Amino acid sequence: MAKAAEYYSRAKQLIEVDQDWQASGSMILKALAEERKSENTGLQVMNVIKYQKPKTKLEFNFRS
C-alpha cells in the first residue's frame, strides 16, 4: 500500500504543479493496480494455507 500512496502523491503533484493530466492519470492507474495487488496477495496466501493438504499421511491403530 505504501507504493500506491507514493503513486497517488506523485499524481497529485503532476496535476497541481505541472498540470500534466495524462501523466497524473497514469500514476492513478498504477496506484489502483498496486492496491489491487496488495489486496489479492493476502487472499491468495490464505487460500494456500487453508487448502494445502499434508504431504504425509498419519495412520493410527487403536487396539483394545
N, CA, C and O atoms as CSV, one atom per row, in Angstrom:
chain,resi,resn,atom,element,x,y,z
A,1,MET,N,N,0.812,-1.190,0.000
A,1,MET,CA,C,0.000,0.000,0.000
A,1,MET,C,C,0.862,1.264,0.000
A,1,MET,O,O,0.413,2.325,-0.434
A,2,ALA,N,N,2.089,1.150,0.483
A,2,ALA,CA,C,2.969,2.315,0.511
A,2,ALA,C,C,3.294,2.774,-0.906
A,2,ALA,O,O,3.390,3.970,-1.181
A,3,LYS,N,N,3.461,1.803,-1.797
A,3,LYS,CA,C,3.761,2.141,-3.183
A,3,LYS,C,C,2.572,2.858,-3.815
A,3,LYS,O,O,2.755,3.800,-4.587
A,4,ALA,N,N,1.357,2.420,-3.493
A,4,ALA,CA,C,0.147,3.056,-4.020
A,4,ALA,C,C,0.051,4.495,-3.522
A,4,ALA,O,O,-0.278,5.398,-4.292
A,5,ALA,N,N,0.333,4.711,-2.251
A,5,ALA,CA,C,0.291,6.067,-1.691
A,5,ALA,C,C,1.322,6.964,-2.369
A,5,ALA,O,O,1.073,8.146,-2.604
A,6,GLU,N,N,2.472,6.392,-2.678
A,6,GLU,CA,C,3.513,7.144,-3.383
A,6,GLU,C,C,3.031,7.556,-4.777
A,6,GLU,O,O,3.254,8.686,-5.211
A,7,TYR,N,N,2.371,6.628,-5.471
A,7,TYR,CA,C,1.833,6.941,-6.798
A,7,TYR,C,C,0.753,8.021,-6.724
A,7,TYR,O,O,0.694,8.902,-7.583
A,8,TYR,N,N,-0.104,7.954,-5.697
A,8,TYR,CA,C,-1.154,8.966,-5.547
A,8,TYR,C,C,-0.557,10.351,-5.297
A,8,TYR,O,O,-1.023,11.340,-5.864
A,9,SER,N,N,0.467,10.424,-4.452
A,9,SER,CA,C,1.084,11.726,-4.181
A,9,SER,C,C,1.796,12.265,-5.417
A,9,SER,O,O,1.795,13.470,-5.668
A,10,ARG,N,N,2.396,11.373,-6.176
A,10,ARG,CA,C,3.045,11.792,-7.437
A,10,ARG,C,C,1.997,12.294,-8.430
A,10,ARG,O,O,2.230,13.274,-9.137
A,11,ALA,N,N,0.842,11.624,-8.485
A,11,ALA,CA,C,-0.243,12.056,-9.375
A,11,ALA,C,C,-0.744,13.441,-8.974
A,11,ALA,O,O,-1.015,14.287,-9.826
A,12,LYS,N,N,-0.862,13.658,-7.670
A,12,LYS,CA,C,-1.316,14.964,-7.173
A,12,LYS,C,C,-0.334,16.060,-7.566
A,12,LYS,O,O,-0.736,17.145,-7.986
A,13,GLN,N,N,0.953,15.768,-7.426
A,13,GLN,CA,C,1.972,16.752,-7.796
A,13,GLN,C,C,1.924,17.038,-9.298
A,13,GLN,O,O,2.020,18.190,-9.720
A,14,LEU,N,N,1.778,15.996,-10.089
A,14,LEU,CA,C,1.750,16.175,-11.540
A,14,LEU,C,C,0.584,17.054,-11.980
A,14,LEU,O,O,0.734,17.873,-12.887
A,15,ILE,N,N,-0.565,16.892,-11.350
A,15,ILE,CA,C,-1.721,17.671,-11.772
A,15,ILE,C,C,-1.683,19.091,-11.213
A,15,ILE,O,O,-2.064,20.036,-11.904
A,16,GLU,N,N,-1.224,19.251,-9.965
A,16,GLU,CA,C,-1.231,20.575,-9.344
A,16,GLU,C,C,-0.075,21.452,-9.800
A,16,GLU,O,O,-0.258,22.646,-10.037
A,17,VAL,N,N,1.100,20.876,-9.925
A,17,VAL,CA,C,2.286,21.666,-10.264
A,17,VAL,C,C,2.499,21.730,-11.774
A,17,VAL,O,O,2.618,22.811,-12.351
A,18,ASP,N,N,2.545,20.565,-12.401
A,18,ASP,CA,C,2.874,20.505,-13.824
A,18,ASP,C,C,1.654,20.576,-14.731
A,18,ASP,O,O,1.790,20.794,-15.934
A,19,GLN,N,N,0.471,20.395,-14.169
A,19,GLN,CA,C,-0.784,20.359,-14.925
A,19,GLN,C,C,-0.727,19.351,-16.069
A,19,GLN,O,O,-1.215,19.601,-17.171
A,20,ASP,N,N,-0.126,18.225,-15.780
A,20,ASP,CA,C,0.001,17.145,-16.762
A,20,ASP,C,C,-1.066,16.091,-16.463
A,20,ASP,O,O,-0.862,15.193,-15.646
A,21,TRP,N,N,-2.202,16.220,-17.140
A,21,TRP,CA,C,-3.344,15.337,-16.902
A,21,TRP,C,C,-3.035,13.890,-17.277
A,21,TRP,O,O,-3.428,12.961,-16.572
A,22,GLN,N,N,-2.339,13.709,-18.373
A,22,GLN,CA,C,-2.066,12.355,-18.854
A,22,GLN,C,C,-1.153,11.592,-17.887
A,22,GLN,O,O,-1.439,10.447,-17.537
A,23,ALA,N,N,-0.080,12.213,-17.464
A,23,ALA,CA,C,0.846,11.557,-16.535
A,23,ALA,C,C,0.179,11.323,-15.181
A,23,ALA,O,O,0.415,10.301,-14.537
A,24,SER,N,N,-0.651,12.266,-14.755
A,24,SER,CA,C,-1.367,12.112,-13.496
A,24,SER,C,C,-2.323,10.923,-13.561
A,24,SER,O,O,-2.401,10.130,-12.624
A,25,GLY,N,N,-3.041,10.807,-14.661
A,25,GLY,CA,C,-3.946,9.669,-14.849
A,25,GLY,C,C,-3.201,8.352,-14.850
A,25,GLY,O,O,-3.677,7.357,-14.304
A,26,SER,N,N,-2.033,8.349,-15.463
A,26,SER,CA,C,-1.207,7.146,-15.499
A,26,SER,C,C,-0.768,6.741,-14.091
A,26,SER,O,O,-0.776,5.558,-13.751
A,27,MET,N,N,-0.388,7.718,-13.279
A,27,MET,CA,C,0.012,7.436,-11.896
A,27,MET,C,C,-1.165,6.893,-11.084
A,27,MET,O,O,-0.991,5.990,-10.266
A,28,ILE,N,N,-2.354,7.439,-11.310
A,28,ILE,CA,C,-3.540,6.955,-10.592
A,28,ILE,C,C,-3.824,5.508,-10.966
A,28,ILE,O,O,-4.157,4.697,-10.101
A,29,LEU,N,N,-3.697,5.177,-12.246
A,29,LEU,CA,C,-3.915,3.792,-12.675
A,29,LEU,C,C,-2.882,2.850,-12.058
A,29,LEU,O,O,-3.215,1.730,-11.671
A,30,LYS,N,N,-1.628,3.300,-11.965
A,30,LYS,CA,C,-0.598,2.483,-11.320
A,30,LYS,C,C,-0.924,2.276,-9.843
A,30,LYS,O,O,-0.749,1.181,-9.310
A,31,ALA,N,N,-1.401,3.340,-9.184
A,31,ALA,CA,C,-1.756,3.238,-7.766
A,31,ALA,C,C,-2.897,2.248,-7.567
A,31,ALA,O,O,-2.863,1.441,-6.638
A,32,LEU,N,N,-3.900,2.304,-8.430
A,32,LEU,CA,C,-5.022,1.368,-8.332
A,32,LEU,C,C,-4.559,-0.072,-8.540
A,32,LEU,O,O,-5.027,-0.984,-7.858
A,33,ALA,N,N,-3.644,-0.270,-9.476
A,33,ALA,CA,C,-3.105,-1.613,-9.725
A,33,ALA,C,C,-2.346,-2.123,-8.503
A,33,ALA,O,O,-2.455,-3.298,-8.153
A,34,GLU,N,N,-1.582,-1.255,-7.855
A,34,GLU,CA,C,-0.844,-1.645,-6.646
A,34,GLU,C,C,-1.803,-2.008,-5.514
A,34,GLU,O,O,-1.577,-2.975,-4.787
A,35,GLU,N,N,-2.878,-1.222,-5.368
A,35,GLU,CA,C,-3.868,-1.531,-4.335
A,35,GLU,C,C,-4.493,-2.893,-4.590
A,35,GLU,O,O,-4.667,-3.689,-3.667
A,36,ARG,N,N,-4.825,-3.153,-5.832
A,36,ARG,CA,C,-5.445,-4.430,-6.190
A,36,ARG,C,C,-4.492,-5.584,-5.892
A,36,ARG,O,O,-4.900,-6.617,-5.362
A,37,LYS,N,N,-3.218,-5.396,-6.239
A,37,LYS,CA,C,-2.226,-6.449,-5.974
A,37,LYS,C,C,-2.088,-6.711,-4.478
A,37,LYS,O,O,-2.040,-7.863,-4.047
A,38,SER,N,N,-2.025,-5.648,-3.695
A,38,SER,CA,C,-1.836,-5.831,-2.254
A,38,SER,C,C,-3.058,-6.464,-1.605
A,38,SER,O,O,-2.916,-7.216,-0.641
A,39,GLU,N,N,-4.249,-6.179,-2.105
A,39,GLU,CA,C,-5.460,-6.796,-1.556
A,39,GLU,C,C,-5.532,-8.270,-1.923
A,39,GLU,O,O,-5.934,-9.088,-1.096
A,40,ASN,N,N,-5.154,-8.623,-3.132
A,40,ASN,CA,C,-5.264,-10.006,-3.587
A,40,ASN,C,C,-4.196,-10.912,-2.993
A,40,ASN,O,O,-4.422,-12.114,-2.856
A,41,THR,N,N,-3.056,-10.372,-2.642
A,41,THR,CA,C,-1.963,-11.186,-2.125
A,41,THR,C,C,-2.362,-11.900,-0.846
A,41,THR,O,O,-2.095,-13.092,-0.694
A,42,GLY,N,N,-2.990,-11.197,0.064
A,42,GLY,CA,C,-3.408,-11.802,1.323
A,42,GLY,C,C,-4.378,-12.946,1.113
A,42,GLY,O,O,-4.271,-13.983,1.767
A,43,LEU,N,N,-5.325,-12.764,0.206
A,43,LEU,CA,C,-6.298,-13.815,-0.055
A,43,LEU,C,C,-5.638,-15.039,-0.659
A,43,LEU,O,O,-5.989,-16.167,-0.312
A,44,GLN,N,N,-4.695,-14.832,-1.550
A,44,GLN,CA,C,-4.016,-15.963,-2.169
A,44,GLN,C,C,-3.230,-16.749,-1.130
A,44,GLN,O,O,-3.241,-17.980,-1.147
A,45,VAL,N,N,-2.559,-16.065,-0.241
A,45,VAL,CA,C,-1.788,-16.736,0.803
A,45,VAL,C,C,-2.726,-17.513,1.715
A,45,VAL,O,O,-2.435,-18.654,2.076
A,46,MET,N,N,-3.845,-16.910,2.090
A,46,MET,CA,C,-4.808,-17.589,2.956
A,46,MET,C,C,-5.381,-18.823,2.275
A,46,MET,O,O,-5.565,-19.853,2.923
A,47,ASN,N,N,-5.664,-18.737,0.983
A,47,ASN,CA,C,-6.189,-19.897,0.263
A,47,ASN,C,C,-5.172,-21.024,0.211
A,47,ASN,O,O,-5.545,-22.191,0.325
A,48,VAL,N,N,-3.906,-20.703,0.043
A,48,VAL,CA,C,-2.865,-21.729,0.019
A,48,VAL,C,C,-2.774,-22.397,1.385
A,48,VAL,O,O,-2.677,-23.621,1.477
A,49,ILE,N,N,-2.804,-21.602,2.436
A,49,ILE,CA,C,-2.730,-22.159,3.785
A,49,ILE,C,C,-3.972,-22.999,4.083
A,49,ILE,O,O,-3.872,-24.087,4.652
A,50,LYS,N,N,-5.121,-22.496,3.703
A,50,LYS,CA,C,-6.380,-23.158,4.024
A,50,LYS,C,C,-6.533,-24.487,3.302
A,50,LYS,O,O,-6.992,-25.461,3.899
A,51,TYR,N,N,-6.160,-24.545,2.039
A,51,TYR,CA,C,-6.421,-25.723,1.223
A,51,TYR,C,C,-5.215,-26.624,1.010
A,51,TYR,O,O,-5.297,-27.592,0.254
A,52,GLN,N,N,-4.110,-26.329,1.653
A,52,GLN,CA,C,-2.916,-27.144,1.474
A,52,GLN,C,C,-3.081,-28.460,2.233
A,52,GLN,O,O,-3.342,-28.470,3.436
A,53,LYS,N,N,-2.926,-29.542,1.525
A,53,LYS,CA,C,-3.061,-30.860,2.136
A,53,LYS,C,C,-1.707,-31.303,2.677
A,53,LYS,O,O,-0.670,-30.970,2.103
A,54,PRO,N,N,-1.711,-32.042,3.761
A,54,PRO,CA,C,-0.434,-32.530,4.290
A,54,PRO,C,C,0.221,-33.498,3.310
A,54,PRO,O,O,-0.461,-34.225,2.589
A,55,LYS,N,N,1.535,-33.497,3.294
A,55,LYS,CA,C,2.273,-34.345,2.354
A,55,LYS,C,C,2.408,-35.778,2.859
A,55,LYS,O,O,2.629,-36.695,2.068
A,56,THR,N,N,2.281,-35.973,4.138
A,56,THR,CA,C,2.392,-37.326,4.689
A,56,THR,C,C,1.068,-37.718,5.324
A,56,THR,O,O,0.325,-36.874,5.825
A,57,LYS,N,N,0.798,-38.982,5.294
A,57,LYS,CA,C,-0.444,-39.489,5.873
A,57,LYS,C,C,-0.122,-40.157,7.205
A,57,LYS,O,O,0.754,-41.018,7.291
A,58,LEU,N,N,-0.833,-39.752,8.219
A,58,LEU,CA,C,-0.639,-40.344,9.536
A,58,LEU,C,C,-1.673,-41.445,9.723
A,58,LEU,O,O,-2.856,-41.252,9.445
A,59,GLU,N,N,-1.227,-42.578,10.188
A,59,GLU,CA,C,-2.145,-43.680,10.433
A,59,GLU,C,C,-2.128,-44.013,11.912
A,59,GLU,O,O,-1.072,-44.095,12.540
A,60,PHE,N,N,-3.301,-44.200,12.444
A,60,PHE,CA,C,-3.434,-44.548,13.850
A,60,PHE,C,C,-4.082,-45.919,13.951
A,60,PHE,O,O,-5.075,-46.194,13.277
A,61,ASN,N,N,-3.528,-46.764,14.779
A,61,ASN,CA,C,-4.101,-48.082,15.050
A,61,ASN,C,C,-4.531,-48.110,16.507
A,61,ASN,O,O,-3.726,-47.896,17.413
A,62,PHE,N,N,-5.797,-48.375,16.713
A,62,PHE,CA,C,-6.323,-48.472,18.068
A,62,PHE,C,C,-6.626,-49.935,18.362
A,62,PHE,O,O,-7.442,-50.563,17.687
A,63,ARG,N,N,-5.971,-50.456,19.357
A,63,ARG,CA,C,-6.207,-51.852,19.757
A,63,ARG,C,C,-6.835,-51.877,21.140
A,63,ARG,O,O,-6.461,-51.104,22.023
A,64,SER,N,N,-7.799,-52.779,21.314
A,64,SER,CA,C,-8.419,-52.878,22.630
A,64,SER,C,C,-8.065,-54.162,23.328
A,64,SER,O,O,-8.510,-54.398,24.451
